[in-house]
Amino acid sequence: MNVCNYKVCQSFSDVKSVISTENNSFDVRIESELPETSTTEKCILGIDEAGRGPVLGPMVYGTSYCSIDNQSVLKTLGCADSKVLSEQARDEIFDGINNQGDLLGWAVHIISPTTISNCSFKRQKCSLNEISHNAAIGLIQRVLDRGVSLCEVFVDTVGPPEKYQAKLLSIFPQLKITVSKKADSLFPIVS
């Protein structure tokens, strides 16, 4: 996979700027500033993806996290399955998340079409599910590496949920992990 550093963004316009100036041949990783409460209070984290359907273009994995005590903020902001929200509503929620930067954190891994193609054509092939799993694993590890006091993870499944959950638990045995279909509709932290 293409290796790159995370870039810290504080607003939706920052994210748009980073994405528009990056070469689409390379992976891009973007993250928020670390919320103050995330290192001192127990936190939950959610992961979802976008872009698995298109034949061309990037695949995007995103995570959000907050303390267990602050998860009500997600409902207040209107976090829900993005497929049922308008683009304007999604933009407003994202701005709301950034305005709650002391409570909510996020990170995004944009996997370039080049990375997807290169992984698919290697001698030892890497499936789209493996690429997806690696992105989710990388996001969880990044949040842990930043010192977030993570205790529970919710993931929208790619492939059989039981198998994916077992894989994540084998890597992160210290975490409570829930992998389910339609997690973006069930858990606001995934939305």
N, C-alpha and C positions, 0 to 999 in steps of 0.2 A: 504494500500500500504506500501511497505517497505520504511522506511525513511532513508535517508543518506545525508551526506554533499556534497556540490559541491567541486570538485578538480580543481584547476587552472592548465591549460596546455598551454605551449607556442609553441609547435611544434607538428607535426604529430607523431613523435617518442614518445613524451610525452603521447599522446593519446593512441597509441598502447601499451605503457608500462602500463598505468593505466588499460586498458581493459584486457590485458593478465594476470595481477596480481589479478584482482577482482574475487570473487566467483560469478559464473553465477546464483546463487540462490538469489542474491540481486540486487536491482536497483542500477545503477551507474549514477551519474550526474557529468558532466565535463564542464568547461567553460574557456573562454579566460580571459586575464586580461581586465580590464575596459578601453576602448579607451578614450583618453583624451577629445576628442570632444563630447563624448556621454552625458555628463552632462551639457554642455554649449550650445549645438546647438540642434535644433529639429531633432528627429530621426525617421526613419522607421524601421520596424521589419518584418521578414518573418518567417514562420514556415512550415516545411514539415516533412514527416515521411518516414520510411523505415521498412520493415519487417512485414507488416500486412498480406502478402500473405502466408508465411510459416506456417506450422502447429506447428513446433518446433522451438525454438530459440527466441531471444529477439525481441522486437519492439522498434525502435529507433526514437525519436523525436528530431529534431534539430531546432535551431533558429539562425538567424544572424541579426545583426542590425548595422546601421551606420547613420550618419547625412544625411539629405536630400541632402545637398551640396556635399557629398562624394559618392553618389550612382553610379556615373559614373565609379568609381573604379571597381565595380562589372562586368561591361561589359568589361573593359580593361583586367580583370583577366580571362575572358572567362566563367563566371558563366552562366550555362544553365541547363536544365533538366538533372539530373544525368544519366538517362536512355540512353541518346544519347552520353554520354562521356565515354571514356575508363577509366579504373582504374588508369592508369598513369596520364591522364589529370585531374581526380578528385584529386589525390594526389598533383599534381603541383598547382592546384587552392587552395587547403587547405593550402599548404605552402605559397602561395602568400597572402592569407588572413592573415596568422600569421605574415608575413613580413609587412603587413599593419596594425599591431596591434594598432597603434595610431588612425586609421580611422575606423576599422571594429571590431566588437565583435561578439561572438557566444557562444552558450551553447547547450549541448546535454543531453537528459535524455534517458538512456537505461533501458527499462522496462523488467525485467527478466521474463523468462518463468514461474517461481514460482509465481510471482506477478499476471501474467495473469491467471494462473490456479486457484490461491486462490480467485481472484475476481470473477471468473466464477462459483465457487462452494460454495460461501457464501449463507447463507439463503436468504439474500436480494441480489440477483444476480446483478452483474455489467457487462454490455455488453462491448464488445471490443470497440464500439464507445464511451462509457462513459470513459473507460480507456484512450482512445486517447484524448478525450476532456479535461480530467483532466490533462494530460501531457502538452497539449498546454496552458491551463490556468496557470499551474504551471510555465512554461517557461516565459510567459508574466509577471506574478507577480514577478518572480525572477529578471527580467530585470528592472522592475519598482522599486523594493526594493533596487537595487544597485544604484539608483539615475539617471538612464538614462532618458533623456528628451524625452520620447516617445510620438509621436502624431498620428502615423498611423501604422496599422498592416495589413499584407497580409497573408492569411492562405490557404493552399491547403485543400480542403474539405474532411471531413469524414462524410458520410451521406448527407442528403439534405443541400445544402449550405445556403439557406435562414434561416432554423431552427438553424443551427450551428452559423451563423452570429448573429442572434437575441440573442442566448444564451451568446455569447461573449460580445455583446453590453450591455446586462443586468448586466454583471459583471464589465465591463470596459466602463462605459458610457462616460468617458472623452476622449476616443480614437476614431479615425475614423478607422473602421474595414471593410476589404473586404475579404470575404470567397468565393472562386470560385474553380470550377473544373479546373484541369491543371494549377493551380497557379504557379507551378514550371516551366512551359513553358512561362507563361505570365509576371512574375515579377522576375527579377534577384535576388532580395533580398530573395525570397523564394528558388531559385535554390541553 
